[in-house]
Amino acid sequence: MKTSLTVFFEDPFWVGVFERIDEGKYSVCKVTFGAEPTDAELWEFIRRHYTTLAFSPAEEADVRQPADNPKRRQRNAKKLLSAAGVGTKAQQALQKQREEQKTERKEKSRELREAEMQRRFALRQQKKKEKHRGH
């Protein structure tokens, strides 16, 4: 397993991106620190919270091979950028995780809304029956 942490400033907070490659699978997790963390704070955070981090679903990791010459390397990089879309692999994995969470949230809210509608309908039916009792 290979894990890396990149800390950068994303206005107005310091953010850390954990990247993990395990058995050819790539996953990522984003953590907001707030103030600039010291090395000691980072080590303490990793020691205490690494096992509880919510990593994105694992994707296949690309095996990179160096190109033969600089021009070919440049052409391949241009081709990969145009095909892969905007952002780094970590950003794309985070976007995928956000989209999955969004669909889960929509599904959950739809179920709650339908349950509330069913409850209201049952309440209305009950009130109707109470009004017509004895006639």
C-alpha positions as CSV (number, residue, x, y, z in Angstrom):
1,M,0.0,0.0,0.0
2,K,1.3,3.4,-0.9
3,T,-0.2,6.5,0.8
4,S,0.6,10.2,0.3
5,L,-0.6,13.4,1.9
6,T,-0.5,16.7,0.1
7,V,-1.3,19.9,2.1
8,F,-2.1,23.1,0.3
9,F,-3.8,26.4,1.0
10,E,-7.3,26.6,-0.5
11,D,-8.7,30.1,0.5
12,P,-9.5,30.5,3.4
13,F,-8.4,27.1,4.9
14,W,-5.5,24.7,4.7
15,V,-6.5,21.4,3.1
16,G,-5.0,18.0,3.0
17,V,-5.5,15.4,0.3
18,F,-4.8,11.8,1.2
19,E,-4.1,9.5,-1.8
20,R,-3.9,5.8,-1.4
21,I,-2.9,3.1,-3.9
22,D,-3.6,-0.4,-2.6
23,E,-3.4,-3.5,-4.9
24,G,-3.7,-1.4,-8.0
25,K,-6.7,0.5,-6.7
26,Y,-6.6,4.3,-6.2
27,S,-8.7,6.2,-3.7
28,V,-8.6,9.7,-2.2
29,C,-9.9,11.6,0.8
30,K,-10.0,15.4,1.4
31,V,-9.6,16.9,4.9
32,T,-9.9,20.6,5.9
33,F,-7.5,21.6,8.6
34,G,-8.3,25.3,9.1
35,A,-5.1,27.0,10.3
36,E,-1.7,25.9,8.8
37,P,-0.9,22.5,10.5
38,T,2.6,21.9,11.8
39,D,4.4,18.6,11.1
40,A,3.7,17.4,14.6
41,E,0.0,18.2,14.2
42,L,-0.1,16.3,10.9
43,W,1.6,13.2,12.4
44,E,-0.8,13.3,15.3
45,F,-3.8,13.7,12.9
46,I,-2.6,10.7,10.9
47,R,-2.0,8.6,14.0
48,R,-5.4,9.3,15.5
49,H,-7.7,9.7,12.5
50,Y,-6.3,7.8,9.5
51,T,-8.4,4.7,10.1
52,T,-11.6,6.8,10.2
53,L,-11.0,8.7,7.0
54,A,-13.8,8.4,4.4
55,F,-11.9,7.5,1.2
56,S,-13.6,7.6,-2.2
57,P,-14.5,4.3,-3.9
58,A,-11.5,2.6,-5.3
59,E,-10.7,3.0,-9.0
60,E,-8.2,1.3,-11.2
61,A,-4.8,2.9,-10.9
62,D,-2.9,3.6,-14.1
63,V,0.6,2.2,-14.3
64,R,2.9,4.9,-15.7
65,Q,5.7,4.2,-18.1
66,P,8.2,6.9,-19.2
67,A,7.9,7.9,-22.8
68,D,10.8,7.5,-25.3
69,N,11.4,11.1,-26.0
70,P,10.2,14.6,-24.9
71,K,8.0,15.2,-27.9
72,R,6.1,11.9,-27.5
73,R,5.8,12.6,-23.8
74,Q,4.3,16.0,-24.6
75,R,1.8,14.5,-27.2
76,N,0.8,11.8,-24.7
77,A,0.2,14.3,-21.9
78,K,-1.9,16.5,-24.2
79,K,-3.9,13.4,-25.3
80,L,-4.5,12.4,-21.7
81,L,-5.6,15.8,-20.6
82,S,-8.1,16.2,-23.4
83,A,-9.6,12.8,-22.7
84,A,-9.6,12.8,-18.9
85,G,-11.2,16.2,-18.3
86,V,-10.3,19.0,-16.0
87,G,-8.4,18.5,-12.8
88,T,-5.9,16.1,-11.3
89,K,-6.7,12.5,-10.6
90,A,-7.4,13.3,-7.0
91,Q,-9.8,16.1,-7.9
92,Q,-11.6,13.7,-10.3
93,A,-11.9,11.0,-7.6
94,L,-13.2,13.6,-5.1
95,Q,-15.7,14.8,-7.6
96,K,-16.9,11.2,-8.2
97,Q,-17.2,10.8,-4.4
98,R,-19.3,14.0,-4.2
99,E,-21.6,12.9,-7.0
100,E,-22.2,9.5,-5.3
101,Q,-22.9,11.2,-2.0
102,K,-25.3,13.6,-3.8
103,T,-27.3,10.7,-5.3
104,E,-27.4,9.0,-1.9
105,R,-28.6,12.2,-0.3
106,K,-31.3,12.7,-3.1
107,E,-32.5,9.1,-2.7
108,K,-32.7,9.4,1.1
109,S,-34.6,12.8,0.9
110,R,-37.0,11.4,-1.7
111,E,-37.8,8.4,0.6
112,L,-38.3,10.7,3.6
113,R,-40.6,13.0,1.4
114,E,-42.6,10.0,0.2
115,A,-43.0,8.7,3.8
116,E,-44.2,12.1,4.9
117,M,-46.7,12.2,2.1
118,Q,-48.0,8.7,3.1
119,R,-48.3,9.8,6.7
120,R,-50.3,12.9,5.7
121,F,-52.5,10.9,3.4
122,A,-53.2,8.3,6.2
123,L,-54.0,11.2,8.6
124,R,-56.5,12.7,6.1
125,Q,-58.2,9.4,5.5
126,Q,-58.5,8.9,9.3
127,K,-60.1,12.4,9.7
128,K,-62.5,11.6,6.9
129,K,-63.6,8.4,8.6
130,E,-64.1,10.2,11.9
131,K,-66.3,12.8,10.3
132,H,-68.6,10.2,8.7
133,R,-68.8,7.9,11.7
134,G,-72.4,7.1,12.6
135,H,-74.1,8.3,9.3
